[in-house]
């Protein structure tokens, strides 16, 4: 019986590819293509297969444009461009097979995390620039550069540019105008003029703006109003959104998004070199080290919160149990159970940190290298690491709520009040100490740095040895060189 969840495209393509490829699931779809994850039978490897939607398969012009994407991308052999393996057609079906890139797009990461650390953003943009420079040298203009078309490979974070579906190979006919994604479209494209390499430079500059600021320069506008603004007004400087950005980085990006094409970088190679100059003082750390440092910093606040909730739940449970036992002669373990559950959650989160630490050790990196990476990241992004110290009164609400919770619960039970009258007080008694602990942690300036401070302590040194017991460690890694070369080995 046919699975009702399978799309008509899935069923039709699987029938056409039977014996050569086995479709696994749909990865995504857009106006000009549906992408499936598949397994190539002969080589037993995962691949991605993009096909033209069935509704468009009978349109000869669209079929030709789709096949042109395959031909265009197939002639571009570069470490940062998704390679094409094969192309095929049958009746109304047309498809091509490309490398499967496990991971997420830059767009997905920005939607999930917001603005990226400067070094990460510049590395991603520069690797994209290298790929587009390779394409431009062969007469291919992408014309739809945006975060969703920049893939980030799992483990290495290597950039791979995809979706050359509206690219053209040098001529300005057959759809060389007006295509693209509005927020990243160059002003000349908005005017309906032919796009050259400088249109890609503009789009990559907007992508860099987005990656560093967490939003686009013309955010909030849509449609005709957006096109009018982009074509008539200069984009704001990146420093209006990221005031701490170094001047050479701001200059490189501001020049890339100049409204006048003649004011932009002449070639993508120049833009890439400008970014390289901007990164000259940035720490050149291997991607695994940088990812560990970023996660240690960004997730440490979550770990501290979980531990605070656990401690608060135990404290609240203890207060309630003491009150019950002293005044009502009732002994209950339900509140201790609450504390146990929250502690288990905190330990599970801690286990995730330990697993990442073991992965890093297995790659041959040492604790001093990990701590150095964290220190470099903190120095690079001081506004992202830790919150400012909060005034003392921020701790007061949690303490008051805890005391009020005990009083409300106690008075309701001692006066034979309704059970549901006591519930809010009991909940406040259990949860309020957690709030108080988190407030005090923020007061002491430890919020956002709990895990990193622990790793740098004497106990952290002992914990590192304990956490890495039994890890089959690779030979020690020397930390030097370009991130891309290090990521690729």
N, C-alpha and C positions, 0 to 999 in steps of 0.2 A: 504493500500500500504506500502511496506517495506521501511523504511528509508535507503537511500543509504549510509548514514554515519555510519550505524551499521556494525560492522565487522562480518565475519562468525562465529567467536568464541562467540561473544555476542549472536547471534541468536540461535546457537546450545545449548549454556549453558542455556539460558533462557527457551528454550523448555524443557530441561531436569529437570530444577528446578521449573517449573510452579507449583504454589500452595504453595510452600515452601519459595521461595525467589523471589523478584522482582528486576531485575538488573536496576541500575540507569545510570551508565556511566563507561567507562573504565578509570582506574586510571594510568595505565602504563603497559609496557611490556618489556620483556627481552628475551634472547635466550631460557630460560627454563621455562618461564611462562608469563601469561597475568593476570593482576589483575583488578578486577571490584569492584566498589562500589555497594552494594545491600542492600535491606531492607528485614530483616527476618520477614515473615508475622506473624507467631505465637506470637512472642515477640515484634513486632513493633520496631525493633532497626536496626541501620545501622551496617553492617558488611562488611568485605573485603573478596572476593572470588578469590583465585588464581587457575588457570587451566593450564594444559599443552597445548601448542599450537596444533591445529588440525593436523598440518603437522607432529608432533612428536608422536601423540597419538597411533599410531599403532606399535611403537617400544617398545617391551616388556622391554628392558633394561632401557630405559628412563622413562617408566611408573613406574617401580620399584624404580628408583632413586627419582622420584617425590613423590611417596607415602612414601618413606623413610623420605623425608623432613617433611611430615606431622606427621609421627610417632615420629621422633626425637624431633620436636618442641613440640608435644603434651605431652611428658613426662617431659618437663621442666616447672615447675610452679614457676614463679619468677616475682616480680613486674616490672622488667626491661626487660622482654622477652614477645614478642607478643604471647598471648595465642591462641591455636587452639581449635575451637568449634566442628567441624565435618569434615568428609572426605567422598567422594562418587565417584562413577564411573558409566558410562553407555556407552556401546560400546567403541568407541575410546576416549570418554571423561573421564577425571579424574580431580578431583578438591578437594580443601579443603577450609573450611570456618574459618576465623580467625577474631580477634577483629579489628575493624576499628579504626585507630589512626588519628584523625584530626590534621593536622599540616604539617610540612615539615621534610625532612631528614636533617641530619647534612651536607651532601654534598650540598644540595640546599642552605642551609644557608651560607655555606662558599663561594659558587659561587656568592651569592647575596651580602654578607657583607664583605668578606675577613676575615682576621685574627680576632679571637674572643678575648675579654678581658681574662686575665689569669684565673681569678676565674671561669668564665663561661666554658672555655675550660677544666679546670681540673675537674670541677664537672661532665661534660658530659663524659669525659674519665673514671672517677672513677665509675660512675654509670654503664657504659658499662663493666668495669672490674668486677664489682660485678656480673653482669649477666653472663659473660663468666666463671667466677670462679664457679658459680652454675652449668653451663653446664659441665665444666671440671670434677667436682666432681662426675658427673654421666657418665663419660666416653665419653662425646660428645665434639668433637673439631669442631669449626665453619668452619675454613679454608677459609673464605672469609670476614674477618672483614675489613670494609671500611666505610667512612662517609655516603655513600648512603644506607648502611644497618643499620644505626643508626637513628631511628625516634625520633623526638622531638614533644611531645604532646603540642597542643595549650594550652594557659593559664598557665599551670604548667611547661612547658619545660621539663617534665619528659622524660627520655630516655627509649626507648623500642627497643631492638635488634630484627632484623628480618632476614629472608632469610637464613635458615639453609639448603638450597638446596644441598650443596656439603659437608655437615658435615658427619662425620662418628663416629660410636660408639665404638671406641677403636681398631678395627682391622685395618690392613693396606692394605686391598684388595679392589677390586671393586671401583677403582677411588680414592684411598687415596693419590695419587700423582698428582702433576702438575696442580691442579686446583687453582683458585683464580684470583685476579685482579692484574695485573703486578706490578703496583707501590706500592702495599701493600704486595706483595708476599715475603715470607721469602727466604733468600738465599738457604736454603736446599730444599725448594720447587722448586726453579729455577733450581736446580741440578737434580730434579726428585726424590728426596729422600722422604721417608714417613714423614708426618707432625705430630707433637705432639702438646701439649699445648703451647710450646714455639713459635710455628709458629703464634698462635693467639696473643701472647704477642708482637711479632715483629710487626704484622699488626696493633695492637692497638697503639704501640709506634709511628709508622708512621702516624697514624690517629691523635695522639696528636701533633706531629710535624706539620702536616698540619693545625690543628685548631689554633695553637699558632702563626705560621709563615705566614699563608695564602697561602702557597704552600708546595709541597712535597720535601723531601730531594734530590731526584733524578729527579727533574723536567726537562722537555725538551728532555728527551730520550724516545725512544719507542722500542718495539719489542725485537729482539735479543740483540741489544746494551744495552738496559735497563737491561735485565736479566744478561748479562755479567758483567755489572758494579756492580749490587747488589750482585752478587755472588763472586766478586773478590776484591771489595773495601769497606772499612768501610764507613758507612753513616756519613756525617758531623755532628758535634755537633749542637744541637738546638741553642746554643748561637751564632753560626755564623750568624743565621738569626734573633735571638731575643737577642741582647747583654744584655738587661736589665733584663732578666729572672733570678730569684733567683737560686743560685747554687744547692739547693736541688731539685728543679723542673727539672733543666737541667740534673742532675745526674740520676734521676728516668727515664727520657725519653731516655737519651743516652744509659743507660744500657739495656733498653727494645729493642732498635734497634741494638744491637751488632750483628756483622756478625756471630760470633761463637755462636751457641745455648747455649753452656755451660756457656758463659759469661753473658747471660741474667738473668733476674729474674727467679728463679726456678719454681715458680707457679704464677698464676694470682692473688692469694690472696696477695702474697708479693708485686706485682706491685701496687695493690690497696692500701695496707698499706703505701707504699712509697709515693703515691699520697696524702694520708691522712696526712702524715707528712709534705708534701710540702704545704698543704693547711692550716696548723695549725695556721698560722698568718693571714690568709685571713678572711675578714669579713663574718660571717655566717648569711647572710640575706635571708629572704624568697624570693622565685623566683619572685613573683609579684613585690616586692620592687626593686629587681635587674633589672628586665625588665623595670620598669618605669625609673630607674636611667639611664640605658643604652640608652633608647629612648630619654630621656630628653637631654642627652649629645650629642648623635649622630645626632639628628634631629634639635637641636637648631641652628646649622649653616644654615640649610635649611630654617628655619623660619626667621632667621635674613636676609638671602638673599632675601626672598620674601618681607619682610618689606622694605628692602633697594630698591628693584626694584619699589615697590609701591611709596615710597617717591620720588625716582628719576623721575618716570613717572609724578607725580604731579608737581615736580619742572620744568621738561622739558616742560610740557603742559603750565605751567604759563609763562615761558619765551617766548614761541611761541605766546601765546595769547596776551601778552603785546606788542610784536614786531608787530603783525598784527594790533592790535588796534591803536598803536601809529603812525606807518609809512604808513600803507595801509588802515586804516579805516575799516578793516574787523574783524568781531567778529565771532568766531567759537567755537563750543563746542566739536568738535571731539577729540581734544587732552585731554580735561577733561574726555571724555568717556574712553579713553585709561587708564588714571589714575584710573578711577573708577573700570574698569575691573581688573587691577592688584591688586588694594586694596581688591576687593572681593576674589581674589585668595589667598592673604595673610591671610585674615580673615578666609577663609575655612581651611587653614593649621593650623592656631591658634585654630580653633574649634576642630581639631583632637587632639591637645595637651590637650585641656580642657577636652575632652571626656575621655582620658586616666587618667587624674587627678581625674575625678569623679569616674571612675572605681576603682581606688586605694582607694579613700575615702570610697567607698561603702564596701570595704573589711575590713574596720576598721583601716586603717593606717592613721597616722597623718602627718601634715606638717613637724614637726621636724624629724620624722622617714624618710620621703622622702628626706629631705635635707641631713640627715646623710648618706643615701644610695648614694646620688650623690657625697658627699665629699669622701666617701670610694672609690668609683669608680675612682674619679679623682686622689686620692692618689695612687691607685693601678696601674692605667694606665696613668701616666703623659704624655707620648709621644702621646697618642691617644686623649687627651683632649685639645682642643685649639691649634692654630698654633703659631709659634714664631712671635714676633713682627716684622713687616716689616719696612724697611727703608722708610723715608719720600718720596723718589722719586717714590714709588709705587703708591702714591695717585695722582701724577702729570698727568699721561696719561689720567685719567678720566676727570680731570679738563680741560686739553687742548682739549680733544675730545668734551667736552660740548661747550666750547667757539667756536671751529671751526665749530661745527654743527650750532650754531646760525648764524655765519658769512656766511657760505655757503648758508643756506636757505634764509637769508636776501638778499644777493647779487643776488641770482638767481631770487627772486621774484621782487626786485626793478628794475632789468634790463630787465624785461619781458622775462626771460629765459624760456626754455621749462619746462613744469610741471615736467617731469620725472627727470630733472636736479636738481630740488629742493627736490625731495623725499629723497635722501640719507642724505642731510643736516637735513631735518625734523626728520628723524629717529634717526640720531645722537643726535639731540637736546633732543629728548625724552629719549633715552636710556643711553646717556653718563653720566648724573647726577647719575643714578643708579650705574654705574660702579664706579664713584667717591666716592659715599657714601660707597660702599662695600670696596673700597681701604682704606678709612679713618677708617672704622670699624676695618679692619685688622691692620692698623697702631696703633690703640689704644689697640690692644690685645684682643678685644671682640669677634672676630670671633670664632665660635664654642662654645661660652658660653653665648649667649644672653639670652636664656630662663632660664638657670640655675642661672644666675646672677639676673634676674628679680625675680625668686622664692625666693631667699635669701634676697631680699630687704624688706623694710617696706611696699612698695606697693605690693610686692609679698604676704605678709601676708594678706593684705586686699583682694587681688585678690583671694587667696585660699578660704577665707570665701565666697566670692561672687560666685566663680565657683562651690562650693560644696553645694550651697543652694538647698534644696529639695531632697538631696541624702539620701536614707534610709541607714544609716550607721550601719555596724555590730559592735559588741562590740570591744573595742580597742584590738589590737594584740600586744602581747609581742614578741619582736624580739630576739629570741635565738634559738639555736638548729641547727640540720643539714638541709640543703636545701631540701633534698629529703623528710624527714619526714614532714617538714613544707609544702611542696608542696602537699603532699598527705593528709594533715590534721591529 
